Amino acid sequence: FSAMAALEIFGLLWGQLQVAHMLKDVKGDLRHLRLVPALALLCSIPLLLLPSQAKKCLPPAAFSSGLYLLLYGSRSNHIMQDCIINLAVVLAAAGPSFEKSLAAAVHWYLVVLYFISGLHKLNSDWFDTRVSCASSVTGTLLAQYVPTTVPAGSSLSQLFLESAPYAAIVFEVFLPSLLALAPPGRSTPWQGACIRLAVVLGSIFHLTLALPLPPASFYPFSASCLALYPLLMPDACEKLAQQLGEFGRFGKLFELSLPGLILSTCAAANLSGAWSSWLKGGPQDAPFEYPPYDLYNAGICWCLGVTTFLSLLALLGKGSNEDGRPVGAAAAIAVVATLLLGLGPYLGTRTYPAFAMFSNLRVEGSRPNHLLLGGGLDLLGLQSDAVEVLETNSSDLKSFQVDLSQLFTSQTQSYFAAAGLVKALWICPPKWPHSVQEFQAFSAPALGLWQRFDHNANATWYARVRRGGVEAIVRSKDDFKGRCDR
């Protein structure tokens, strides 16, 4: 590693994650690899194997991977985040100070991301222990890791479950506040301590979100966030590079072998399935994942290793460069893109993805639950025009929302029942390739339902819906464009 060690460590971690996106669609059969993913893969592999050349390898890898994710990505939160960061990489590389510009972009991106995520959680359902996503994640962790130490229904279990929503709000205000108090370019001891504390706390937070068994694990998003943190501590990364340099050829050998060591360790972890087998109480089928990376065991190994590395790295330096990190186009565009996506539910421009992070947020329809903003501004009048789907034979509408909690382990389901938690993990997948066991009535903005049929407009189907208090039968996607009572 060189004086740009932070950029190189980021490149090492980021390259691994971008390659994982493309290999997800291949599943071992290279015949399924299309032109754009193939080009993106070819551009990303050098970054993965030669992190010391990150300054040269990062821009083409970020551009090609960003293009691939825009064309073929699932539009999940972690995909949108990767698109924003890839764009920031390309813009920062075009400027005079690559590492400093990218570090500033990542710094302010994380500030805005965590603040928006905390804003989304200020809703009535978030603070209802029975249905809160915070209580659900906490209950899943308790059920899978300490079911006998903290049994369901115990006073300690209830304390964890009832305090989880409030603790999450406090954390998602405290973490970005630490980062905001130490803006790029400041290097006082107090501000450096803020950066290091933010990195340690953020790393542990994202590791915790990765730990539950799929489908309740958020390891793709956790890994994406963890990869960003080295850029917040360039001085610590530079000090690490200097210490490795003191070992001479052995340090250089370690640097060259590090990518292979990480990949082989993660591959061995995934092939063994040891972590998921331990949690499930024996060698059973691999846990169901969506998006279908099928890399949970590798992901846990990776997140554990990176969290440990970041925590140790935080002990090596102040956490900020003395000569400053300019806020240029990369930072400005990253912040604007994050605000447009994250505030979309309140502006009325989108509901998903919006970095809502399973926050129980509901702004559309007649029953918004946000405590401060209600249904938001709804600038385009689209979110108030909600349609309730009461009955349908359309596979597109049946899979508009999918409850993944049906795939929880029996131990987790029993823990939820005993603890008084509602078993639910709803997602809105862009396309669902699996069967839906049971349809449940739901409501959504009419435009969202119309968009759902873009890829299947000629299929024969029907839906009984209620819109504006009037029930009607619709048989065409265009029926969602006008009002049912007209």
C-alpha positions in Angstrom: 0.0 0.0 0.0 1.1 3.5 -0.7 0.4 7.0 0.7 -3.1 6.5 -0.9 -3.7 3.5 1.3 -7.2 4.5 2.2 -8.2 4.5 -1.5 -6.4 1.2 -2.1 -8.1 -0.5 0.9 -11.4 0.8 -0.3 -10.7 -0.5 -3.8 -9.8 -3.9 -2.5 -13.1 -4.2 -0.6 -15.3 -2.4 -3.2 -13.9 -4.5 -6.0 -14.9 -7.7 -4.2 -18.5 -6.5 -3.7 -18.9 -5.4 -7.3 -17.7 -8.7 -8.6 -20.2 -10.5 -6.3 -23.1 -8.5 -8.0 -22.1 -9.9 -11.4 -21.4 -13.4 -10.3 -24.9 -13.5 -8.7 -26.5 -13.7 -12.1 -24.1 -16.4 -13.4 -24.4 -19.0 -10.7 -21.4 -20.9 -12.1 -22.6 -21.0 -15.7 -20.7 -18.4 -17.7 -23.1 -19.0 -20.6 -25.5 -16.8 -18.7 -23.1 -13.9 -18.7 -24.4 -11.0 -20.9 -22.2 -8.4 -22.6 -22.5 -5.6 -20.1 -22.0 -7.8 -17.0 -19.0 -9.5 -18.8 -17.4 -6.1 -19.5 -18.1 -4.9 -15.9 -16.6 -8.2 -14.6 -13.5 -7.8 -16.7 -13.0 -4.2 -15.5 -13.6 -5.1 -11.8 -11.3 -8.1 -11.5 -8.1 -6.1 -11.8 -9.3 -3.9 -8.9 -10.0 -6.9 -6.9 -6.6 -8.5 -7.5 -4.4 -5.4 -7.6 -5.6 -2.9 -5.0 -2.3 -1.1 -5.1 -3.3 0.1 -8.5 -6.7 1.4 -7.3 -6.1 4.9 -8.7 -6.0 3.4 -12.2 -8.4 0.5 -11.7 -11.2 2.1 -9.7 -12.6 4.5 -12.3 -13.2 1.9 -15.1 -14.5 -0.6 -12.5 -16.9 1.9 -11.0 -18.2 3.1 -14.4 -18.8 -0.4 -15.8 -20.2 -1.7 -12.5 -22.5 1.3 -12.2 -23.8 0.8 -15.7 -24.4 -2.9 -15.0 -26.3 -2.1 -11.8 -28.5 0.5 -13.5 -29.4 -1.9 -16.3 -29.7 -5.2 -14.4 -29.7 -4.3 -10.6 -32.6 -5.2 -8.4 -33.2 -1.5 -7.3 -32.7 -2.6 -3.7 -31.3 -0.1 -1.2 -27.8 -1.5 -1.4 -27.9 -1.4 -5.3 -28.9 2.3 -5.2 -26.2 3.0 -2.8 -23.6 1.2 -4.9 -24.8 3.3 -8.0 -24.3 6.5 -6.1 -20.8 5.6 -4.8 -19.8 4.4 -8.3 -20.8 7.7 -9.7 -18.9 9.5 -7.0 -15.8 7.5 -7.8 -16.0 8.5 -11.5 -16.5 12.1 -10.7 -13.8 12.2 -8.1 -11.3 10.5 -10.5 -11.9 13.3 -12.9 -10.8 16.0 -10.4 -7.4 17.0 -9.2 -7.4 15.1 -5.9 -9.0 11.6 -6.3 -8.7 10.2 -2.8 -9.7 13.5 -1.0 -12.7 14.2 -3.2 -14.0 10.6 -2.9 -13.4 10.6 0.9 -15.4 13.9 1.2 -18.2 12.4 -1.0 -18.4 9.3 1.2 -18.3 11.3 4.4 -21.2 13.5 3.5 -23.1 10.7 1.8 -23.0 8.7 5.1 -24.2 11.8 7.1 -27.2 12.3 4.9 -27.9 8.5 4.6 -28.1 8.0 8.4 -30.1 11.1 9.0 -32.7 10.2 6.4 -32.9 6.6 7.7 -33.6 8.1 11.2 -36.2 10.4 9.8 -38.1 7.6 8.2 -38.3 5.8 11.5 -40.3 8.6 13.2 -43.6 6.9 12.6 -46.2 5.3 14.9 -45.7 1.7 13.7 -41.9 1.9 14.4 -42.6 2.5 18.1 -45.2 -0.3 18.3 -43.2 -3.2 19.7 -45.5 -5.8 18.1 -44.8 -4.7 14.5 -41.7 -2.5 14.7 -38.9 -3.7 12.4 -36.4 -2.8 15.2 -38.1 -5.2 17.5 -38.4 -7.8 14.7 -34.6 -7.7 14.0 -33.9 -7.8 17.8 -36.3 -10.7 18.3 -34.6 -12.6 15.4 -31.2 -12.1 16.9 -32.3 -13.3 20.3 -34.1 -16.3 18.8 -31.1 -17.4 16.8 -28.2 -16.5 19.0 -29.3 -16.5 22.7 -32.7 -18.3 22.9 -31.9 -19.9 26.2 -30.0 -17.0 27.8 -32.8 -14.5 26.9 -35.9 -16.7 26.5 -39.0 -15.3 24.9 -41.4 -13.7 27.3 -38.7 -13.1 30.0 -38.3 -9.6 31.5 -34.9 -9.2 29.8 -36.3 -10.2 26.4 -39.1 -7.6 26.8 -36.6 -5.0 27.8 -34.6 -5.6 24.6 -37.7 -5.7 22.4 -39.4 -2.6 23.8 -36.2 -0.5 23.9 -35.0 -1.5 20.4 -37.0 1.1 18.4 -35.9 4.0 20.7 -32.3 2.8 20.8 -32.2 2.6 16.9 -33.5 6.2 16.7 -30.9 7.5 19.1 -28.2 5.6 17.3 -29.2 6.9 13.8 -29.1 10.5 15.1 -25.9 10.0 17.1 -23.9 8.4 14.4 -24.3 11.0 11.6 -23.9 13.7 14.3 -20.5 12.4 15.1 -19.6 12.5 11.4 -21.1 16.0 10.9 -19.1 17.3 13.9 -15.8 16.2 12.2 -16.2 17.5 8.6 -13.6 16.6 6.0 -10.3 18.4 6.4 -10.5 19.0 10.2 -7.9 17.2 12.3 -8.3 18.3 16.0 -8.0 15.4 18.5 -11.6 15.8 19.5 -12.8 15.6 15.9 -10.5 12.7 15.1 -12.0 10.9 18.1 -15.5 11.5 16.7 -14.5 9.9 13.4 -13.0 6.9 15.1 -15.9 6.4 17.4 -18.3 6.7 14.4 -16.4 4.0 12.5 -16.3 1.6 15.4 -20.0 2.0 16.2 -21.1 2.0 12.6 -19.1 -1.2 11.9 -20.6 -3.0 14.8 -24.1 -1.8 13.8 -23.8 -3.1 10.3 -22.3 -6.4 11.4 -25.3 -6.8 13.7 -27.7 -6.2 10.8 -25.8 -8.9 8.8 -25.9 -11.6 11.5 -29.5 -12.9 11.3 -30.1 -15.9 9.0 -31.6 -15.0 5.6 -34.1 -13.8 4.6 -33.7 -11.5 7.7 -30.1 -10.8 7.1 -29.1 -7.4 5.5 -25.5 -8.4 4.8 -25.4 -7.0 1.2 -26.2 -3.5 2.5 -24.0 -4.0 5.6 -21.0 -5.0 3.4 -21.5 -2.1 1.1 -21.4 0.4 4.0 -18.4 -1.3 5.7 -16.4 -0.9 2.5 -16.8 2.9 2.7 -15.3 3.4 6.2 -11.5 3.2 5.4 -12.0 6.4 3.4 -13.0 8.2 6.6 -9.5 7.4 8.2 -6.9 8.1 5.6 -4.2 8.9 8.2 -4.7 5.5 9.9 -4.6 3.7 6.6 -1.3 5.5 5.7 0.2 4.6 9.1 -0.8 1.0 8.4 1.0 1.1 5.1 4.1 2.5 6.7 4.1 -0.3 9.3 3.8 -2.9 6.6 6.6 -1.2 4.7 8.9 -1.8 7.7 8.6 -5.5 7.2 10.2 -5.2 3.7 9.7 -8.1 1.4 7.4 -9.9 3.9 5.1 -6.8 4.0 5.0 -6.7 0.2 4.3 -10.4 0.0 1.4 -10.0 2.5 0.0 -7.1 0.5 0.1 -9.2 -2.7 -1.4 -12.2 -1.2 -4.1 -10.4 0.8 -6.8 -10.5 -2.0 -6.3 -14.2 -2.4 -6.4 -14.8 1.3 -9.7 -12.9 1.7 -11.3 -14.6 -1.3 -10.2 -18.1 -0.4 -11.3 -17.7 3.3 -14.7 -16.4 2.2 -15.1 -19.2 -0.4 -14.2 -21.8 2.2 -16.7 -20.3 4.6 -19.5 -20.4 2.0 -18.7 -23.9 0.8 -18.7 -25.3 4.4 -21.9 -23.5 5.3 -20.6 -23.6 8.9 -22.2 -20.5 10.2 -25.7 -21.1 8.9 -25.5 -24.8 9.9 -24.5 -23.7 13.5 -27.5 -21.3 13.7 -29.9 -23.9 12.3 -28.7 -26.6 14.5 -27.3 -28.9 11.9 -26.4 -29.3 8.2 -29.7 -28.4 6.4 -30.5 -26.7 3.1 -28.9 -23.3 2.6 -31.1 -20.4 3.9 -33.3 -18.7 1.3 -31.8 -15.4 0.2 -33.3 -12.4 -1.7 -31.6 -10.9 -3.7 -30.2 -14.4 -4.5 -26.5 -14.0 -3.9 -26.4 -17.3 -1.9 -23.3 -15.9 -0.1 -24.6 -15.6 3.4 -21.8 -17.6 5.0 -19.1 -15.8 3.0 -20.8 -12.5 3.7 -20.7 -13.1 7.5 -17.1 -14.1 7.3 -16.3 -11.0 5.3 -18.3 -8.6 7.6 -16.7 -10.1 10.7 -13.2 -9.7 9.2 -13.8 -6.1 8.0 -15.5 -5.0 11.2 -12.5 -6.4 13.2 -10.1 -4.7 10.8 -11.9 -1.3 11.0 -12.1 -1.4 14.8 -8.3 -2.0 15.0 -7.6 0.6 12.3 -9.5 3.2 14.4 -6.7 2.8 17.0 -4.0 3.7 14.6 -4.7 7.3 13.7 -6.7 10.5 14.3 -9.2 9.8 11.6 -8.7 12.8 9.3 -6.1 14.3 7.1 -4.6 17.7 8.1 -4.4 19.1 4.6 -8.1 18.9 4.1 -10.5 17.1 1.8 -12.3 19.4 -0.7 -16.0 19.2 -1.2 -16.3 19.0 -4.9 -18.7 17.8 -7.5 -18.5 14.1 -6.3 -19.7 15.1 -2.8 -22.4 17.5 -4.0 -23.9 15.0 -6.5 -23.7 12.1 -4.0 -25.6 14.3 -1.4 -28.2 15.5 -3.9 -28.8 12.0 -5.3 -29.2 10.6 -1.7 -31.6 13.4 -0.8 -33.8 12.9 -3.9 -34.0 9.2 -3.3 -34.4 9.4 0.5 -36.9 12.2 0.6 -38.9 10.7 -2.3 -41.7 9.4 0.0 -42.3 12.9 1.3 -42.0 14.7 -2.0 -44.4 12.2 -3.6 -41.9 11.0 -6.3 -41.3 7.4 -5.1 -41.9 5.0 -2.2 -39.3 2.3 -2.8 -36.4 2.2 -2.7 -35.9 5.3 -0.6 -33.3 4.2 2.0 -36.2 3.5 4.3 -34.3 0.4 5.7 -37.4 -1.5 6.8 -38.6 1.5 8.8 -42.3 0.8 8.9 -42.9 4.0 7.0 -46.2 4.6 5.2 -46.9 7.8 3.5 -49.2 6.8 0.6 -52.9 6.3 0.8 -55.4 7.5 3.4 -53.5 6.3 6.5 -50.0 7.8 6.6 -48.1 7.0 9.8 -45.2 9.5 10.0 -45.4 11.5 13.2 -44.1 14.8 11.8 -44.7 14.8 8.1 -47.8 12.7 7.7 -48.4 12.0 4.1 -45.7 14.4 3.0 -46.0 17.1 0.3 -47.1 14.7 -2.4 -46.1 17.3 -5.0 -47.4 15.2 -7.9 -50.6 14.0 -6.3 -49.7 10.4 -6.9 -49.4 9.0 -3.4 -52.9 10.1 -2.3 -54.3 8.3 -5.3 -54.1 4.8 -3.7 -55.7 1.7 -5.0 -56.7 -1.2 -2.7 -56.3 -4.6 -4.4 -58.9 -6.9 -2.9 -58.7 -9.9 -5.1 -56.7 -10.9 -8.2 -55.4 -13.8 -10.3 -52.4 -11.8 -11.6 -49.1 -13.1 -10.6 -47.7 -9.6 -10.9 -50.1 -8.2 -8.3 -49.9 -11.3 -6.1 -46.1 -10.8 -5.8 -46.3 -7.0 -5.6 -45.6 -7.5 -1.9 -44.1 -10.7 -0.5 -43.8 -11.7 3.2 -40.5 -13.4 3.7 -41.2 -14.2 7.3 -42.8 -17.5 6.1 -39.2 -18.6 5.5 -38.1 -17.9 9.1 -36.8 -21.0 11.0 -39.3 -22.8 13.2 -37.3 -21.6 16.2 -37.5 -18.0 15.2 -41.3 -18.3 14.5 -41.8 -19.9 17.9 -39.8 -17.1 19.6 -41.9 -14.4 17.9 -45.1 -16.1 19.0 -44.0 -16.4 22.6 -42.7 -12.8 22.7 -45.9 -11.4 21.2 -44.3 -10.1 18.0 -46.1 -10.1 14.7 -44.2 -12.3 12.3 -43.7 -10.3 9.1 -40.9 -9.3 6.7 -42.6 -7.6 3.8 -40.6 -6.6 0.7 -41.7 -5.2 -2.7 -39.5 -7.0 -5.2 -39.2 -5.6 -8.7 -39.8 -9.1 -10.1 -40.5 -12.3 -8.1 -39.6 -15.6 -9.7 -41.1 -17.8 -7.0 -44.7 -18.8 -6.2 -46.7 -16.8 -3.7 -48.4 -19.1 -1.2 -51.3 -16.8 -0.1 -52.6 -13.5 -1.4 -53.2 -10.7 1.1 -55.1 -7.6 0.2 -53.0 -4.4 0.0 -53.0 -0.8 -1.2 -50.5 1.0 -3.3 -50.3 4.2 -5.4 -52.1 3.6 -8.8 -49.0 4.6 -10.7 -47.0 1.9 -8.9 -49.5 -0.7 -10.0 -49.5 0.6 -13.5 -45.7 0.4 -13.7 -45.8 -3.2 -12.4 -47.2 -4.4 -15.7 -44.7 -2.8 -18.0 -43.1 -6.2 -18.7 -46.3 -8.2 -18.9 -48.9 -5.9 -20.5 -50.6 -8.5 -22.7 -51.3 -11.2 -20.1 -54.9 -12.0 -19.3 -55.8 -11.2 -15.7 -58.3 -9.4 -13.5 -58.3 -7.6 -10.2 -61.1 -6.5 -7.9 -60.0 -3.1 -6.5 -61.3 -0.2 -4.4 -60.3 3.3 -5.4 -61.8 6.5 -4.0 -64.4 4.4 -2.1 -65.6 2.7 -5.3 -65.1 -1.0 -6.1 -64.4 -2.0 -9.7 -62.9 -4.8 -11.8 -59.8 -4.0 -13.8 -58.4 -6.1 -16.6 -55.7 -3.9 -18.1 -52.8 -2.0 -16.8 -54.2 1.2 -18.4 -57.2 1.0 -16.0 -54.8 2.2 -13.3 -54.1 5.4 -15.3 -57.6 6.9 -14.9 -59.9 6.7 -12.0 -62.1 3.6 -11.6 -65.3 5.7 -11.1 -65.0 7.6 -14.3 
